[in-house]
Amino acid sequence: MRSPAFQRAFAAMSYFVGRRGDALLAPLPEPGAEALALVEHLAHPDRAKRAEALAAELTRVYAELERRSYR
């Protein structure tokens, strides 16, 4: 099983490129609770709530990429 951070990032990037629903985590053999919770937030009926969830996760992804680029 991949790390929770990887799974959340995978779901967020999948959503960003247009995947929805079960397709967000389909390639992951055992999605964890954090990834499943993110997918639930990304399916919220309120567009603003979906945008908030996506923005929060993409911010984490960006911060991690920035952290790794300065090594």
Backbone as a printed PyTorch tensor [residue, N CA C, xyz], in Angstrom:
tensor([[[  0.8400,  -1.1860,   0.0000],
         [  0.0000,   0.0000,   0.0000],
         [  0.8830,   1.2480,   0.0000]],

        [[  0.5390,   2.2120,  -0.8220],
         [  1.2800,   3.4760,  -0.8750],
         [  0.9540,   4.3230,   0.3600]],

        [[  1.7780,   5.3360,   0.6060],
         [  1.5660,   6.2020,   1.7590],
         [  0.2660,   6.9860,   1.6090]],

        [[ -0.3180,   7.3980,   2.7160],
         [ -1.5390,   8.2190,   2.6570],
         [ -1.3300,   9.5030,   1.8490]],

        [[ -0.1600,  10.1210,   1.9790],
         [  0.1200,  11.3550,   1.2330],
         [  0.1260,  11.0880,  -0.2710]],

        [[  0.7440,   9.9750,  -0.6780],
         [  0.7580,   9.6170,  -2.0940],
         [ -0.6580,   9.3840,  -2.6000]],

        [[ -1.4420,   8.6450,  -1.8410],
         [ -2.8050,   8.3420,  -2.2650],
         [ -3.6540,   9.6080,  -2.3840]],

        [[ -3.5200,  10.5180,  -1.4270],
         [ -4.2640,  11.7900,  -1.5070],
         [ -3.8220,  12.5870,  -2.7220]],

        [[ -2.5130,  12.6610,  -2.9550],
         [ -1.9910,  13.3950,  -4.1130],
         [ -2.4760,  12.7570,  -5.4100]],

        [[ -2.4900,  11.4390,  -5.4580],
         [ -2.9600,  10.7270,  -6.6440],
         [ -4.4170,  11.0700,  -6.9200]],

        [[ -5.2440,  11.0420,  -5.8890],
         [ -6.6650,  11.3650,  -6.0550],
         [ -6.8440,  12.8180,  -6.5000]],

        [[ -6.1040,  13.7320,  -5.8890],
         [ -6.2300,  15.1510,  -6.2420],
         [ -5.8030,  15.4070,  -7.6810]],

        [[ -4.6930,  14.8240,  -8.0870],
         [ -4.2310,  15.0330,  -9.4550],
         [ -5.1650,  14.3510, -10.4560]],

        [[ -5.7030,  13.2130, -10.0890],
         [ -6.6790,  12.5440, -10.9560],
         [ -7.9030,  13.4330, -11.1540]],

        [[ -8.3610,  14.0310, -10.0800],
         [ -9.5120,  14.9360, -10.1630],
         [ -9.1590,  16.1360, -11.0370]],

        [[ -7.9700,  16.6760, -10.8190],
         [ -7.5090,  17.8520, -11.5570],
         [ -7.5090,  17.6180, -13.0650]],

        [[ -7.1680,  16.3910, -13.4870],
         [ -7.1150,  16.0920, -14.9250],
         [ -8.4430,  15.5760, -15.4720]],

        [[ -9.4800,  15.5810, -14.6470],
         [-10.8140,  15.2850, -15.1520],
         [-11.4540,  13.9790, -14.7430]],

        [[-10.7630,  13.1760, -13.9840],
         [-11.3850,  11.9280, -13.5290],
         [-12.3660,  12.2400, -12.4050]],

        [[-13.3680,  11.3950, -12.2790],
         [-14.3690,  11.5830, -11.2350],
         [-14.7740,  10.2390, -10.6540]],

        [[-15.3710,  10.2740,  -9.4800],
         [-15.9270,   9.0780,  -8.8560],
         [-14.8950,   7.9940,  -8.5960]],

        [[-15.2830,   6.7690,  -8.8960],
         [-14.4190,   5.6070,  -8.6380],
         [-13.1070,   5.6670,  -9.4060]],

        [[-13.0710,   6.3860, -10.5080],
         [-11.8530,   6.4740, -11.3240],
         [-10.7170,   7.1850, -10.5900]],

        [[-11.0420,   7.9700,  -9.5720],
         [-10.0060,   8.7120,  -8.8490],
         [ -9.0080,   7.7870,  -8.1610]],

        [[ -9.4860,   6.6650,  -7.6630],
         [ -8.6080,   5.7580,  -6.9270],
         [ -8.5070,   4.3780,  -7.5630]],

        [[ -9.1000,   4.1850,  -8.7150],
         [ -9.1720,   2.8630,  -9.3440],
         [ -7.8110,   2.1630,  -9.4630]],

        [[ -6.7320,   2.8460,  -9.8390],
         [ -5.4480,   2.1430,  -9.9830],
         [ -4.7990,   1.7350,  -8.6610]],

        [[ -5.2690,   2.2790,  -7.5510],
         [ -4.6640,   1.9570,  -6.2590],
         [ -5.2760,   0.6700,  -5.7090]],

        [[ -4.4550,  -0.3030,  -5.3530],
         [ -4.9940,  -1.5790,  -4.9030],
         [ -5.7560,  -1.5020,  -3.5810]],

        [[ -5.2850,  -0.6830,  -2.6540],
         [ -5.9200,  -0.5830,  -1.3370],
         [ -5.9680,   0.8710,  -0.8780]],

        [[ -6.9190,   1.6510,  -1.3720],
         [ -6.9970,   3.0490,  -0.9330],
         [ -7.2600,   3.1340,   0.5760]],

        [[ -6.5350,   4.0340,   1.2230],
         [ -6.6820,   4.2170,   2.6610],
         [ -7.7890,   5.1930,   3.0100]],

        [[ -8.0040,   5.3390,   4.2960],
         [ -9.0820,   6.1800,   4.8100],
         [ -8.9280,   7.6410,   4.3760]],

        [[ -7.7080,   8.1660,   4.3870],
         [ -7.5060,   9.5730,   4.0190],
         [ -7.8510,   9.8150,   2.5510]],

        [[ -7.4450,   8.9060,   1.6880],
         [ -7.7480,   9.0440,   0.2590],
         [ -9.2530,   8.9250,   0.0260]],

        [[ -9.8750,   7.9840,   0.7060],
         [-11.3230,   7.8170,   0.5640],
         [-12.0770,   9.0490,   1.0560]],

        [[-11.5940,   9.6460,   2.1440],
         [-12.2270,  10.8630,   2.6570],
         [-12.0740,  12.0120,   1.6630]],

        [[-10.8920,  12.1320,   1.0570],
         [-10.6950,  13.1860,   0.0610],
         [-11.6370,  12.9900,  -1.1160]],

        [[-11.7700,  11.7690,  -1.5930],
         [-12.6700,  11.4930,  -2.7170],
         [-14.1020,  11.8720,  -2.3420]],

        [[-14.4780,  11.6030,  -1.1130],
         [-15.8200,  11.9870,  -0.6430],
         [-15.9790,  13.5090,  -0.6920]],

        [[-14.9610,  14.2410,  -0.2560],
         [-15.0100,  15.7070,  -0.3030],
         [-15.0560,  16.2150,  -1.7410]],

        [[-14.3450,  15.5360,  -2.6300],
         [-14.3360,  15.9420,  -4.0350],
         [-15.6440,  15.6240,  -4.7480]],

        [[-16.5080,  14.8620,  -4.1010],
         [-17.8160,  14.5330,  -4.6690],
         [-18.9310,  15.3600,  -4.0270]],

        [[-18.5670,  16.3000,  -3.1820],
         [-19.5640,  17.1280,  -2.4890],
         [-20.4410,  17.8420,  -3.5180]],

        [[-21.7350,  17.9550,  -3.2560],
         [-22.6180,  18.6200,  -4.2190],
         [-22.3310,  20.1250,  -4.3990]],

        [[-21.7150,  20.7360,  -3.4030],
         [-21.4060,  22.1670,  -3.4760],
         [-20.0470,  22.3650,  -4.1550]],

        [[-20.0520,  23.0560,  -5.2650],
         [-18.8240,  23.2730,  -6.0360],
         [-17.7360,  23.9650,  -5.2140]],

        [[-18.1250,  24.9160,  -4.3790],
         [-17.1530,  25.6300,  -3.5530],
         [-16.4670,  24.6810,  -2.5730]],

        [[-17.2070,  23.7500,  -2.0190],
         [-16.6250,  22.7680,  -1.0900],
         [-15.6510,  21.8430,  -1.8290]],

        [[-16.0140,  21.4480,  -3.0420],
         [-15.1010,  20.6220,  -3.8440],
         [-13.8230,  21.3970,  -4.1430]],

        [[-13.9690,  22.6570,  -4.5090],
         [-12.8080,  23.4950,  -4.8220],
         [-11.9050,  23.6680,  -3.6030]],

        [[-12.4970,  23.8460,  -2.4310],
         [-11.7060,  23.9790,  -1.2040],
         [-10.9050,  22.7070,  -0.9270]],

        [[-11.5520,  21.5640,  -1.0790],
         [-10.8660,  20.2900,  -0.8320],
         [ -9.7250,  20.0870,  -1.8230]],

        [[ -9.9800,  20.3810,  -3.0860],
         [ -8.9470,  20.2270,  -4.1020],
         [ -7.8040,  21.2030,  -3.8660]],

        [[ -8.1230,  22.4430,  -3.5790],
         [ -7.0810,  23.4490,  -3.3410],
         [ -6.2090,  23.0800,  -2.1460]],

        [[ -6.8190,  22.5840,  -1.0940],
         [ -6.0450,  22.2040,   0.0890],
         [ -5.0570,  21.0850,  -0.2430]],

        [[ -5.5130,  20.1040,  -0.9880],
         [ -4.6250,  18.9860,  -1.3140],
         [ -3.5660,  19.3920,  -2.3270]],

        [[ -3.9270,  20.1890,  -3.3160],
         [ -2.9250,  20.6380,  -4.2850],
         [ -1.8830,  21.5300,  -3.6200]],

        [[ -2.2760,  22.2700,  -2.5990],
         [ -1.3190,  23.0750,  -1.8400],
         [ -0.3040,  22.1670,  -1.1530]],

        [[ -0.7760,  21.0580,  -0.5940],
         [  0.1320,  20.0880,   0.0270],
         [  1.0950,  19.5080,  -1.0000]],

        [[  0.5720,  19.1580,  -2.1590],
         [  1.4030,  18.5850,  -3.2240],
         [  2.4700,  19.5990,  -3.6410]],

        [[  2.0570,  20.8300,  -3.8570],
         [  2.9970,  21.8760,  -4.2710],
         [  4.0780,  22.0910,  -3.2010]],

        [[  3.6710,  22.1480,  -1.9440],
         [  4.6340,  22.3580,  -0.8640],
         [  5.6540,  21.2210,  -0.8100]],

        [[  5.1990,  20.0070,  -1.0100],
         [  6.1250,  18.8560,  -0.9990],
         [  7.0820,  18.9120,  -2.1930]],

        [[  6.5740,  19.2780,  -3.3580],
         [  7.4450,  19.4190,  -4.5200],
         [  8.4740,  20.5210,  -4.3010]],

        [[  8.0640,  21.6160,  -3.7200],
         [  8.9980,  22.7060,  -3.4230],
         [ 10.0480,  22.2520,  -2.4080]],

        [[  9.6310,  21.5430,  -1.3890],
         [ 10.5540,  21.0650,  -0.3710],
         [ 11.6020,  20.1450,  -0.9950]],

        [[ 11.1720,  19.2840,  -1.8900],
         [ 12.1060,  18.3320,  -2.5060],
         [ 13.0160,  18.9940,  -3.5250]],

        [[ 12.6050,  20.0950,  -4.1070],
         [ 13.4150,  20.7210,  -5.1560],
         [ 14.6060,  21.5020,  -4.5890]],

        [[ 14.6060,  21.7720,  -3.3080],
         [ 15.6900,  22.5470,  -2.7110],
         [ 16.7280,  21.6890,  -2.0280]],

        [[ 16.6900,  20.4070,  -2.1920],
         [ 17.6810,  19.5180,  -1.5480],
         [ 18.9990,  19.5970,  -2.2470]]])
